[in-house]
Amino acid sequence: AQSVTQPDIHITVSEGASLELRCNYSYGATPYLFWYVQSPGQGLQLLLKYFSGDTLVQGIKGFEAEFKRSQSSFNLRKPSVHWSDAAEYFCAVVAATDSWGKLQFGAGTQVVVTP
Amino acid sequence: EADIYQTPRYLVIGTGKKITLECSQTMGHDKMYWYQQDPGMELHLIHYSYGVNSTEKGDLSSESTVSRIRTEHFPLTLESARPSHTSQYLCASRMSGGPLHFGNGTRLTVT
């Protein structure tokens, strides 16, 4: 069965420290991968996406993610966290052949930033 | 910034009422989606559409219905709201091959 797992429900990080959010997927087909961020009371904003090519992708707000096919992972990283990065982060996957584009989302990771 | 709008942002309504959640996008996207999101849970796809007069049910069974009479408009209707329908509803759209763009959501509470 297809699945997207974000093992960490909640992460607390100090401002200025590095952040890594994990995402693992189980997909039979070639995946397209996404990270979204959701601030309280808001919709989801796309941070970055991976379709093909270079496995290290850069996104907005200083985030990057690395696709590792052998590990079925697409972890999100930021070298130095800002207080405004406190939000919920969702990993999402869709099969490259899915013309409907029905993304499957992980359960999300809540990030808390402390001073 | 994507132009996709949802109204109302918040809705508190009594059991048995009929409600319609509005979603409009000005980007000319052909594909539109409705997701249901509960706190601490992943988003679940409840409806999607690939164009005018096309609607499909998503992976999560829902008692709601949708329509797509115009490209830019994808409303969701609950004929008789129940407390179990309390949730956040997110509308999204995309062009073929492009990423999803989300609205800010409607938080529905049924008392």
gemmi code that builds the backbone of each chain (N, CA, C; Angstrom):
import gemmi

chains = {
    "A": [
        ("ALA", (0.843, -1.188, 0.000), (0.000, 0.000, 0.000), (0.884, 1.245, 0.000)),
        ("GLN", (0.404, 2.282, -0.671), (1.152, 3.529, -0.719), (1.010, 4.275, 0.599)),
        ("SER", (2.105, 4.852, 1.069), (2.041, 5.575, 2.330), (3.114, 6.638, 2.388)),
        ("VAL", (2.859, 7.633, 3.221), (3.825, 8.688, 3.499), (3.929, 8.796, 5.010)),
        ("THR", (5.147, 8.704, 5.530), (5.345, 8.716, 6.977), (6.243, 9.865, 7.393)),
        ("GLN", (5.765, 10.629, 8.330), (6.598, 11.637, 8.979), (6.745, 11.177, 10.427)),
        ("PRO", (7.903, 10.627, 10.767), (8.049, 9.955, 12.064), (7.936, 10.884, 13.263)),
        ("ASP", (8.264, 12.158, 13.057), (8.274, 13.097, 14.173), (7.001, 13.923, 14.164)),
        ("ILE", (6.178, 13.752, 15.196), (4.945, 14.514, 15.284), (5.236, 15.950, 15.700)),
        ("HIS", (6.264, 16.101, 16.538), (6.530, 17.397, 17.167), (8.041, 17.535, 17.339)),
        ("ILE", (8.575, 18.691, 16.937), (10.001, 18.977, 17.122), (10.146, 20.366, 17.723)),
        ("THR", (11.009, 20.468, 18.737), (11.337, 21.769, 19.318), (12.792, 22.079, 18.994)),
        ("VAL", (13.028, 23.274, 18.489), (14.376, 23.662, 18.081), (14.629, 25.096, 18.540)),
        ("SER", (15.869, 25.384, 18.888), (16.244, 26.739, 19.291), (16.466, 27.617, 18.068)),
        ("GLU", (16.128, 28.870, 18.200), (16.346, 29.805, 17.100), (17.836, 29.850, 16.765)),
        ("GLY", (18.146, 29.750, 15.492), (19.536, 29.734, 15.050), (20.106, 28.337, 14.871)),
        ("ALA", (19.458, 27.350, 15.452), (19.921, 25.963, 15.304), (19.434, 25.399, 13.973)),
        ("SER", (20.028, 24.264, 13.613), (19.612, 23.615, 12.369), (18.376, 22.764, 12.608)),
        ("LEU", (17.680, 22.488, 11.517), (16.429, 21.730, 11.586), (16.434, 20.675, 10.493)),
        ("GLU", (16.017, 19.472, 10.832), (15.804, 18.438, 9.828), (14.498, 17.723, 10.123)),
        ("LEU", (13.639, 17.664, 9.136), (12.360, 16.975, 9.242), (12.388, 15.763, 8.315)),
        ("ARG", (11.972, 14.629, 8.856), (12.057, 13.394, 8.107), (10.762, 13.059, 7.377)),
        ("CYS", (10.941, 12.470, 6.213), (9.800, 12.000, 5.433), (10.214, 10.708, 4.734)),
        ("ASN", (9.450, 9.669, 4.935), (9.663, 8.396, 4.248), (8.400, 8.028, 3.486)),
        ("TYR", (8.580, 7.430, 2.349), (7.417, 7.091, 1.535), (7.529, 5.643, 1.070)),
        ("SER", (6.390, 5.104, 0.772), (6.314, 3.770, 0.193), (5.410, 3.873, -1.020)),
        ("TYR", (6.048, 3.774, -2.198), (5.306, 3.981, -3.430), (5.776, 2.993, -4.475)),
        ("GLY", (4.857, 2.426, -5.197), (5.229, 1.480, -6.241), (5.737, 2.165, -7.488)),
        ("ALA", (5.297, 3.376, -7.712), (5.645, 4.090, -8.934), (6.678, 5.170, -8.635)),
        ("THR", (7.255, 5.739, -9.686), (8.177, 6.857, -9.520), (7.434, 8.009, -8.862)),
        ("PRO", (7.968, 8.531, -7.771), (7.226, 9.580, -7.061), (7.657, 10.993, -7.423)),
        ("TYR", (6.711, 11.894, -7.348), (7.003, 13.315, -7.255), (6.807, 13.671, -5.783)),
        ("LEU", (7.690, 14.494, -5.250), (7.709, 14.755, -3.812), (7.625, 16.241, -3.529)),
        ("PHE", (6.954, 16.570, -2.438), (6.698, 17.958, -2.089), (6.839, 18.146, -0.580)),
        ("TRP", (7.223, 19.347, -0.185), (7.093, 19.786, 1.187), (6.240, 21.054, 1.204)),
        ("TYR", (5.254, 21.033, 2.127), (4.394, 22.190, 2.328), (4.523, 22.658, 3.777)),
        ("VAL", (4.270, 23.951, 4.003), (4.257, 24.506, 5.349), (2.893, 25.149, 5.587)),
        ("GLN", (2.403, 24.960, 6.805), (1.108, 25.532, 7.170), (1.238, 26.320, 8.469)),
        ("SER", (1.026, 27.622, 8.391), (1.001, 28.456, 9.588), (-0.401, 28.430, 10.171)),
        ("PRO", (-0.541, 28.732, 11.456), (-1.859, 28.649, 12.106), (-2.919, 29.446, 11.365)),
        ("GLY", (-4.054, 28.793, 11.115), (-5.165, 29.457, 10.462), (-4.992, 29.699, 8.982)),
        ("GLN", (-3.951, 29.131, 8.405), (-3.676, 29.362, 6.985), (-3.769, 28.066, 6.196)),
        ("GLY", (-3.773, 28.220, 4.876), (-3.680, 27.059, 4.015), (-2.238, 26.590, 3.927)),
        ("LEU", (-1.983, 25.655, 3.033), (-0.634, 25.118, 2.875), (0.109, 25.885, 1.792)),
        ("GLN", (1.376, 26.183, 2.068), (2.229, 26.870, 1.107), (3.323, 25.926, 0.655)),
        ("LEU", (3.562, 25.874, -0.635), (4.587, 25.002, -1.178), (5.977, 25.538, -0.835)),
        ("LEU", (6.807, 24.698, -0.210), (8.190, 25.054, 0.085), (9.125, 24.643, -1.043)),
        ("LEU", (8.965, 23.427, -1.519), (9.822, 22.929, -2.585), (9.234, 21.654, -3.147)),
        ("LYS", (9.767, 21.256, -4.294), (9.275, 20.053, -4.951), (10.430, 19.345, -5.639)),
        ("TYR", (10.282, 18.035, -5.803), (11.235, 17.236, -6.564), (10.481, 16.428, -7.598)),
        ("PHE", (10.878, 16.607, -8.850), (10.310, 15.817, -9.935), (11.368, 14.861, -10.498)),
        ("SER", (12.532, 15.396, -10.794), (13.611, 14.575, -11.349), (14.883, 15.412, -11.323)),
        ("GLY", (16.002, 14.785, -11.707), (17.257, 15.513, -11.809), (18.010, 15.560, -10.499)),
        ("ASP", (18.632, 16.681, -10.224), (19.441, 16.855, -9.020), (18.634, 16.492, -7.781)),
        ("THR", (19.189, 15.611, -6.976), (18.419, 15.100, -5.831), (18.395, 16.062, -4.661)),
        ("LEU", (19.181, 17.109, -4.707), (19.145, 18.153, -3.674), (18.407, 19.351, -4.272)),
        ("VAL", (17.275, 19.668, -3.691), (16.465, 20.755, -4.237), (16.385, 21.902, -3.241)),
        ("GLN", (16.398, 23.081, -3.784), (16.302, 24.289, -2.959), (14.883, 24.829, -3.022)),
        ("GLY", (14.428, 25.357, -1.900), (13.099, 25.916, -1.863), (13.103, 27.335, -1.346)),
        ("ILE", (11.904, 27.778, -0.983), (11.782, 29.131, -0.457), (12.140, 29.153, 1.021)),
        ("LYS", (12.372, 30.327, 1.545), (12.627, 30.558, 2.969), (13.878, 29.842, 3.465)),
        ("GLY", (14.812, 29.542, 2.572), (16.067, 28.936, 2.979), (16.024, 27.436, 3.214)),
        ("PHE", (14.945, 26.778, 2.837), (14.822, 25.335, 3.015), (15.407, 24.576, 1.826)),
        ("GLU", (15.872, 23.378, 2.102), (16.297, 22.457, 1.069), (15.869, 21.053, 1.454)),
        ("ALA", (15.836, 20.166, 0.475), (15.464, 18.774, 0.740), (16.270, 17.882, -0.172)),
        ("GLU", (16.550, 16.695, 0.306), (17.333, 15.732, -0.458), (16.539, 14.469, -0.689)),
        ("PHE", (16.421, 14.078, -1.934), (15.741, 12.849, -2.316), (16.756, 11.713, -2.316)),
        ("LYS", (16.468, 10.672, -1.538), (17.320, 9.486, -1.499), (16.464, 8.284, -1.873)),
        ("ARG", (16.583, 7.876, -3.123), (15.746, 6.787, -3.621), (16.000, 5.495, -2.856)),
        ("SER", (17.265, 5.226, -2.527), (17.607, 3.957, -1.859), (16.997, 3.871, -0.467)),
        ("GLN", (16.759, 5.015, 0.137), (16.171, 5.045, 1.476), (14.699, 5.434, 1.460)),
        ("SER", (14.186, 5.687, 0.276), (12.785, 6.143, 0.142), (12.517, 7.321, 1.077)),
        ("SER", (13.436, 8.283, 1.035), (13.291, 9.416, 1.936), (13.396, 10.739, 1.184)),
        ("PHE", (12.832, 11.757, 1.800), (12.863, 13.109, 1.231), (12.862, 14.060, 2.416)),
        ("ASN", (14.007, 14.168, 3.082), (14.098, 14.948, 4.311), (14.303, 16.429, 4.035)),
        ("LEU", (13.664, 17.231, 4.846), (13.716, 18.695, 4.710), (14.716, 19.249, 5.718)),
        ("ARG", (15.499, 20.242, 5.296), (16.514, 20.810, 6.188), (16.549, 22.324, 6.077)),
        ("LYS", (16.976, 22.919, 7.181), (17.276, 24.353, 7.167), (18.452, 24.570, 8.098)),
        ("PRO", (19.497, 25.255, 7.651), (20.722, 25.389, 8.455), (20.527, 26.214, 9.731)),
        ("SER", (19.679, 27.248, 9.664), (19.523, 28.149, 10.802), (18.066, 28.590, 10.876)),
        ("VAL", (17.390, 28.140, 11.921), (15.949, 28.362, 12.029), (15.648, 29.752, 12.587)),
        ("HIS", (14.622, 30.360, 12.064), (14.124, 31.656, 12.522), (12.812, 31.434, 13.260)),
        ("TRP", (12.472, 32.352, 14.153), (11.236, 32.188, 14.920), (10.025, 32.049, 14.002)),
        ("SER", (10.079, 32.676, 12.830), (8.945, 32.629, 11.908), (8.781, 31.262, 11.245)),
        ("ASP", (9.737, 30.361, 11.466), (9.618, 29.006, 10.904), (8.727, 28.108, 11.748)),
        ("ALA", (8.270, 28.591, 12.874), (7.352, 27.800, 13.693), (6.054, 27.600, 12.928)),
        ("ALA", (5.737, 26.347, 12.652), (4.580, 26.016, 11.813), (4.453, 24.503, 11.760)),
        ("GLU", (3.510, 24.032, 10.972), (3.399, 22.600, 10.720), (3.859, 22.322, 9.293)),
        ("TYR", (4.606, 21.249, 9.150), (5.212, 20.918, 7.870), (4.685, 19.564, 7.397)),
        ("PHE", (4.291, 19.541, 6.129), (3.718, 18.324, 5.548), (4.543, 17.881, 4.355)),
        ("CYS", (4.861, 16.613, 4.339), (5.459, 15.975, 3.183), (4.332, 15.375, 2.342)),
        ("ALA", (4.462, 15.426, 1.039), (3.420, 14.884, 0.162), (4.046, 14.196, -1.038)),
        ("VAL", (3.357, 13.189, -1.515), (3.862, 12.368, -2.617), (2.737, 12.122, -3.625)),
        ("VAL", (3.093, 12.089, -4.890), (2.147, 11.681, -5.921), (2.923, 10.855, -6.937)),
        ("ALA", (2.264, 9.871, -7.496), (2.911, 9.064, -8.524), (3.109, 9.923, -9.770)),
        ("ALA", (4.273, 9.816, -10.375), (4.570, 10.606, -11.565), (3.579, 10.341, -12.685)),
        ("THR", (2.994, 9.156, -12.680), (2.067, 8.782, -13.740), (0.626, 9.142, -13.409)),
        ("ASP", (0.386, 9.718, -12.241), (-0.964, 10.050, -11.823), (-1.375, 11.386, -12.438)),
        ("SER", (-2.102, 11.329, -13.524), (-2.480, 12.563, -14.212), (-3.478, 13.378, -13.396)),
        ("TRP", (-4.132, 12.719, -12.439), (-5.057, 13.449, -11.587), (-4.321, 14.304, -10.562)),
        ("GLY", (-3.076, 13.942, -10.288), (-2.313, 14.694, -9.301), (-2.867, 14.599, -7.905)),
        ("LYS", (-3.325, 13.411, -7.509), (-3.887, 13.252, -6.173), (-2.769, 13.007, -5.176)),
        ("LEU", (-2.351, 14.073, -4.527), (-1.270, 13.971, -3.559), (-1.697, 13.196, -2.324)),
        ("GLN", (-0.750, 12.431, -1.787), (-0.956, 11.779, -0.506), (-0.055, 12.480, 0.502)),
        ("PHE", (-0.621, 12.885, 1.625), (0.101, 13.675, 2.605), (0.485, 12.844, 3.820)),
        ("GLY", (1.619, 13.198, 4.431), (1.953, 12.680, 5.743), (1.117, 13.382, 6.802)),
        ("ALA", (1.251, 12.922, 8.037), (0.446, 13.460, 9.137), (0.952, 14.808, 9.625)),
        ("GLY", (2.127, 15.213, 9.175), (2.646, 16.519, 9.548), (3.591, 16.468, 10.734)),
        ("THR", (4.497, 17.437, 10.775), (5.397, 17.640, 11.907), (5.239, 19.065, 12.397)),
        ("GLN", (4.902, 19.205, 13.669), (4.747, 20.531, 14.270), (6.115, 20.995, 14.759)),
        ("VAL", (6.546, 22.160, 14.304), (7.845, 22.711, 14.700), (7.628, 23.893, 15.636)),
        ("VAL", (8.245, 23.804, 16.804), (8.218, 24.895, 17.777), (9.620, 25.472, 17.856)),
        ("VAL", (9.739, 26.795, 17.794), (11.029, 27.467, 17.843), (11.123, 28.230, 19.162)),
        ("THR", (12.165, 27.930, 19.939), (12.361, 28.591, 21.227), (13.455, 29.652, 21.105)),
        ("PRO", (13.365, 30.696, 21.923), (14.365, 31.790, 21.839), (15.765, 31.299, 22.201)),
    ],
    "B": [
        ("GLU", (2.292, 34.632, -5.310), (1.253, 34.155, -4.394), (0.055, 33.652, -5.198)),
        ("ALA", (-0.408, 32.456, -4.838), (-1.502, 31.853, -5.572), (-2.801, 32.564, -5.249)),
        ("ASP", (-3.714, 32.611, -6.220), (-4.991, 33.279, -6.034), (-6.093, 32.244, -5.951)),
        ("ILE", (-6.296, 31.722, -4.762), (-7.387, 30.772, -4.531), (-8.051, 31.154, -3.221)),
        ("TYR", (-9.353, 31.301, -3.278), (-10.086, 31.914, -2.183), (-11.157, 30.972, -1.665)),
        ("GLN", (-11.235, 30.927, -0.345), (-12.264, 30.116, 0.296), (-13.089, 31.000, 1.230)),
        ("THR", (-14.390, 30.817, 1.176), (-15.283, 31.499, 2.121), (-16.355, 30.529, 2.581)),
        ("PRO", (-16.810, 30.662, 3.822), (-16.259, 31.543, 4.850), (-14.985, 30.967, 5.449)),
        ("ARG", (-14.255, 31.759, 6.223), (-13.072, 31.236, 6.901), (-13.471, 30.383, 8.091)),
        ("TYR", (-14.505, 30.823, 8.782), (-15.008, 30.101, 9.944), (-16.522, 30.018, 9.835)),
        ("LEU", (-17.070, 28.861, 10.236), (-18.520, 28.674, 10.190), (-18.947, 27.796, 11.349)),
        ("VAL", (-19.867, 28.306, 12.160), (-20.471, 27.524, 13.239), (-21.944, 27.395, 12.904)),
        ("ILE", (-22.427, 26.156, 12.843), (-23.785, 25.937, 12.371), (-24.403, 24.773, 13.127)),
        ("GLY", (-25.735, 24.778, 13.203), (-26.431, 23.734, 13.939), (-26.651, 22.486, 13.108)),
        ("THR", (-26.863, 21.394, 13.803), (-27.105, 20.107, 13.147), (-28.326, 20.182, 12.241)),
        ("GLY", (-28.209, 19.569, 11.074), (-29.324, 19.501, 10.139), (-29.348, 20.599, 9.096)),
        ("LYS", (-28.526, 21.614, 9.274), (-28.519, 22.719, 8.316), (-27.785, 22.326, 7.044)),
        ("LYS", (-28.201, 22.955, 5.947), (-27.494, 22.792, 4.684), (-26.453, 23.890, 4.554)),
        ("ILE", (-25.240, 23.522, 4.167), (-24.180, 24.517, 4.023), (-23.435, 24.323, 2.718)),
        ("THR", (-22.912, 25.420, 2.205), (-22.054, 25.377, 1.027), (-20.771, 26.132, 1.329)),
        ("LEU", (-19.661, 25.455, 1.134), (-18.346, 26.076, 1.275), (-17.868, 26.478, -0.111)),
        ("GLU", (-17.484, 27.750, -0.227), (-17.115, 28.279, -1.534), (-15.603, 28.196, -1.760)),
        ("CYS", (-15.239, 27.938, -3.011), (-13.836, 27.936, -3.410), (-13.737, 28.472, -4.825)),
        ("SER", (-12.910, 29.480, -5.000), (-12.708, 30.055, -6.324), (-11.231, 30.308, -6.559)),
        ("GLN", (-10.808, 30.088, -7.805), (-9.417, 30.378, -8.176), (-9.396, 31.162, -9.482)),
        ("THR", (-8.434, 32.074, -9.552), (-8.362, 32.981, -10.698), (-7.190, 32.657, -11.601)),
        ("MET", (-6.630, 31.467, -11.467), (-5.418, 31.100, -12.195), (-5.714, 30.274, -13.440)),
        ("GLY", (-6.990, 29.959, -13.670), (-7.330, 29.138, -14.828), (-6.917, 27.692, -14.700)),
        ("HIS", (-6.697, 27.229, -13.461), (-6.289, 25.836, -13.259), (-7.412, 24.875, -13.634)),
        ("ASP", (-7.030, 23.783, -14.284), (-8.055, 22.824, -14.682), (-8.416, 21.860, -13.554)),
        ("LYS", (-7.484, 21.555, -12.703), (-7.737, 20.564, -11.648), (-7.974, 21.260, -10.303)),
        ("MET", (-9.015, 20.820, -9.618), (-9.327, 21.351, -8.300), (-9.648, 20.217, -7.348)),
        ("TYR", (-9.408, 20.478, -6.043), (-9.470, 19.425, -5.030), (-10.074, 19.982, -3.745)),
        ("TRP", (-10.718, 19.094, -2.994), (-11.117, 19.392, -1.632), (-10.459, 18.366, -0.710)),
        ("TYR", (-9.804, 18.902, 0.329), (-9.197, 18.060, 1.356), (-9.878, 18.346, 2.688)),
        ("GLN", (-9.938, 17.313, 3.530), (-10.420, 17.453, 4.894), (-9.236, 17.264, 5.826)),
        ("GLN", (-9.110, 18.148, 6.797), (-7.962, 18.091, 7.695), (-8.423, 18.196, 9.132)),
        ("ASP", (-8.113, 17.164, 9.918), (-8.361, 17.191, 11.342), (-7.045, 17.433, 12.084)),
        ("PRO", (-7.094, 18.030, 13.294), (-5.853, 18.356, 14.019), (-4.958, 17.140, 14.205)),
        ("GLY", (-3.687, 17.295, 13.887), (-2.726, 16.217, 14.070), (-2.832, 15.089, 13.075)),
        ("MET", (-3.653, 15.282, 12.063), (-3.854, 14.210, 11.076), (-3.439, 14.694, 9.700)),
        ("GLU", (-3.199, 13.705, 8.829), (-2.867, 14.089, 7.462), (-4.098, 14.609, 6.738)),
        ("LEU", (-3.860, 15.281, 5.627), (-4.965, 15.747, 4.797), (-5.549, 14.555, 4.048)),
        ("HIS", (-6.859, 14.528, 3.968), (-7.524, 13.454, 3.237), (-8.294, 14.047, 2.063)),
        ("LEU", (-8.075, 13.497, 0.899), (-8.764, 13.967, -0.306), (-10.205, 13.455, -0.296)),
        ("ILE", (-11.168, 14.371, -0.409), (-12.567, 13.967, -0.409), (-13.242, 14.157, -1.769)),
        ("HIS", (-12.784, 15.125, -2.561), (-13.337, 15.325, -3.903), (-12.266, 15.922, -4.805)),
        ("TYR", (-12.393, 15.650, -6.107), (-11.535, 16.332, -7.060), (-12.227, 16.451, -8.404)),
        ("SER", (-11.678, 17.331, -9.209), (-12.275, 17.612, -10.513), (-11.148, 17.916, -11.497)),
        ("TYR", (-11.251, 17.364, -12.705), (-10.224, 17.654, -13.708), (-10.689, 18.665, -14.737)),
        ("GLY", (-11.919, 19.182, -14.565), (-12.394, 20.203, -15.473), (-13.882, 20.419, -15.292)),
        ("VAL", (-14.429, 21.300, -16.096), (-15.860, 21.603, -16.017), (-16.685, 20.338, -16.218)),
        ("ASN", (-17.703, 20.198, -15.379), (-18.648, 19.066, -15.404), (-18.002, 17.727, -15.059)),
        ("SER", (-16.809, 17.767, -14.483), (-16.155, 16.540, -14.042), (-15.935, 16.584, -12.544)),
        ("THR", (-16.437, 15.614, -11.813), (-16.165, 15.499, -10.382), (-15.988, 14.031, -10.029)),
        ("GLU", (-15.110, 13.789, -9.059), (-14.844, 12.429, -8.608), (-14.741, 12.431, -7.091)),
        ("LYS", (-15.057, 11.302, -6.484), (-14.872, 11.155, -5.042), (-13.418, 10.791, -4.760)),
        ("GLY", (-12.936, 11.282, -3.632), (-11.553, 11.036, -3.253), (-11.398, 9.770, -2.443)),
        ("ASP", (-10.283, 9.713, -1.737), (-9.938, 8.499, -1.000), (-10.728, 8.362, 0.289)),
        ("LEU", (-11.154, 9.478, 0.863), (-11.912, 9.453, 2.114), (-13.380, 9.643, 1.786)),
        ("SER", (-14.180, 8.712, 2.262), (-15.615, 8.809, 2.016), (-16.176, 10.053, 2.705)),
        ("SER", (-17.004, 10.773, 1.996), (-17.579, 11.987, 2.546), (-19.033, 12.089, 2.133)),
        ("GLU", (-19.856, 12.633, 3.006), (-21.261, 12.832, 2.690), (-21.497, 14.131, 1.932)),
        ("SER", (-20.432, 14.856, 1.688), (-20.560, 16.109, 0.952), (-20.631, 15.847, -0.549)),
        ("THR", (-21.086, 16.856, -1.273), (-21.111, 16.795, -2.735), (-20.445, 18.049, -3.290)),
        ("VAL", (-20.002, 17.976, -4.538), (-19.354, 19.116, -5.177), (-19.939, 19.292, -6.574)),
        ("SER", (-19.669, 20.449, -7.140), (-20.045, 20.720, -8.524), (-18.955, 21.548, -9.181)),
        ("ARG", (-18.880, 21.465, -10.505), (-17.872, 22.234, -11.245), (-18.528, 22.717, -12.538)),
        ("ILE", (-19.282, 23.776, -12.386), (-19.999, 24.340, -13.522), (-19.117, 25.332, -14.269)),
        ("ARG", (-18.222, 25.976, -13.532), (-17.269, 26.903, -14.140), (-15.854, 26.489, -13.732)),
        ("THR", (-14.899, 26.773, -14.570), (-13.511, 26.391, -14.299), (-13.025, 26.941, -12.967)),
        ("GLU", (-13.410, 28.170, -12.648), (-12.834, 28.833, -11.492), (-13.538, 28.529, -10.187)),
        ("HIS", (-14.656, 27.801, -10.218), (-15.504, 27.675, -9.044), (-15.739, 26.201, -8.712)),
        ("PHE", (-15.536, 25.821, -7.434), (-15.657, 24.416, -7.038), (-16.265, 24.341, -5.637)),
        ("PRO", (-17.555, 24.606, -5.509), (-18.177, 24.622, -4.178), (-18.442, 23.223, -3.632)),
        ("LEU", (-18.425, 23.134, -2.312), (-18.698, 21.876, -1.605), (-19.947, 22.075, -0.757)),
        ("THR", (-20.871, 21.126, -0.830), (-22.152, 21.239, -0.141), (-22.387, 20.061, 0.794)),
        ("LEU", (-22.876, 20.394, 1.981), (-23.369, 19.386, 2.924), (-24.866, 19.611, 3.057)),
        ("GLU", (-25.654, 18.630, 2.671), (-27.117, 18.795, 2.687), (-27.669, 18.879, 4.106)),
        ("SER", (-27.051, 18.125, 5.023), (-27.525, 18.106, 6.406), (-26.315, 17.931, 7.319)),
        ("ALA", (-25.864, 19.038, 7.866), (-24.627, 19.001, 8.653), (-24.820, 18.232, 9.956)),
        ("ARG", (-23.757, 17.507, 10.354), (-23.742, 16.749, 11.612), (-22.461, 17.073, 12.353)),
        ("PRO", (-22.435, 16.862, 13.661), (-21.198, 17.134, 14.427), (-19.982, 16.401, 13.884)),
        ("SER", (-20.174, 15.226, 13.289), (-19.043, 14.476, 12.723), (-18.421, 15.186, 11.528)),
        ("HIS", (-19.111, 16.193, 10.995), (-18.561, 16.960, 9.867), (-17.637, 18.088, 10.328)),
        ("THR", (-17.551, 18.286, 11.646), (-16.670, 19.318, 12.175), (-15.230, 19.018, 11.779)),
        ("SER", (-14.612, 19.969, 11.076), (-13.265, 19.759, 10.558), (-12.822, 21.031, 9.846)),
        ("GLN", (-11.588, 20.982, 9.332), (-11.146, 22.047, 8.437), (-11.183, 21.502, 7.017)),
        ("TYR", (-11.688, 22.321, 6.108), (-11.809, 21.928, 4.707), (-10.920, 22.847, 3.873)),
        ("LEU", (-9.996, 22.222, 3.130), (-9.034, 22.965, 2.322), (-9.295, 22.705, 0.845)),
        ("CYS", (-9.364, 23.788, 0.095), (-9.531, 23.704, -1.346), (-8.172, 23.955, -1.998)),
        ("ALA", (-7.917, 23.274, -3.099), (-6.645, 23.436, -3.795), (-6.858, 23.329, -5.297)),
        ("SER", (-5.919, 23.861, -6.046), (-6.008, 23.758, -7.498), (-4.601, 23.642, -8.077)),
        ("ARG", (-4.541, 23.168, -9.324), (-3.258, 23.066, -9.999), (-3.475, 22.959, -11.494)),
        ("MET", (-2.465, 23.362, -12.233), (-2.426, 23.052, -13.650), (-1.791, 21.678, -13.789)),
        ("SER", (-2.076, 21.000, -14.865), (-1.478, 19.691, -15.100), (0.043, 19.814, -15.053)),
        ("GLY", (0.665, 18.947, -14.242), (2.111, 18.953, -14.113), (2.649, 19.959, -13.119)),
        ("GLY", (1.783, 20.794, -12.564), (2.238, 21.807, -11.623), (1.926, 21.441, -10.185)),
        ("PRO", (2.417, 22.209, -9.223), (2.145, 21.911, -7.814), (0.757, 22.371, -7.392)),
        ("LEU", (0.309, 21.841, -6.266), (-0.958, 22.263, -5.685), (-0.824, 23.645, -5.056)),
        ("HIS", (-1.838, 24.471, -5.267), (-1.951, 25.744, -4.573), (-3.183, 25.669, -3.683)),
        ("PHE", (-3.024, 26.055, -2.424), (-4.100, 25.910, -1.451), (-4.729, 27.249, -1.095)),
        ("GLY", (-6.035, 27.191, -0.769), (-6.695, 28.301, -0.122), (-6.405, 28.279, 1.370)),
        ("ASN", (-6.935, 29.252, 2.093), (-6.675, 29.348, 3.528), (-7.582, 28.462, 4.364)),
        ("GLY", (-8.538, 27.810, 3.733), (-9.349, 26.847, 4.452), (-10.618, 27.425, 5.050)),
        ("THR", (-11.564, 26.538, 5.311), (-12.772, 26.862, 6.075), (-12.817, 25.940, 7.277)),
        ("ARG", (-12.870, 26.546, 8.449), (-12.984, 25.748, 9.674), (-14.450, 25.658, 10.033)),
        ("LEU", (-14.996, 24.453, 9.936), (-16.422, 24.214, 10.161), (-16.644, 23.564, 11.513)),
        ("THR", (-17.574, 24.111, 12.279), (-18.001, 23.514, 13.541), (-19.500, 23.303, 13.487)),
        ("VAL", (-19.921, 22.074, 13.707), (-21.357, 21.750, 13.700), (-21.762, 21.403, 15.131)),
        ("THR", (-22.703, 22.165, 15.646), (-23.101, 21.985, 17.046), (-24.380, 21.150, 17.166)),
    ],
}
model = gemmi.Model(1)
for chain_id, residues in chains.items():
    chain = gemmi.Chain(chain_id)
    for i, (resn, *xyz) in enumerate(residues, 1):
        res = gemmi.Residue()
        res.name, res.seqid = resn, gemmi.SeqId(i, " ")
        for name, pos in zip(("N", "CA", "C"), xyz):
            atom = gemmi.Atom()
            atom.name, atom.element = name, gemmi.Element(name[0])
            atom.pos, atom.b_iso = gemmi.Position(*pos), 0.0
            res.add_atom(atom)
        chain.add_residue(res)
    model.add_chain(chain)
structure = gemmi.Structure()
structure.add_model(model)
structure.setup_entities()
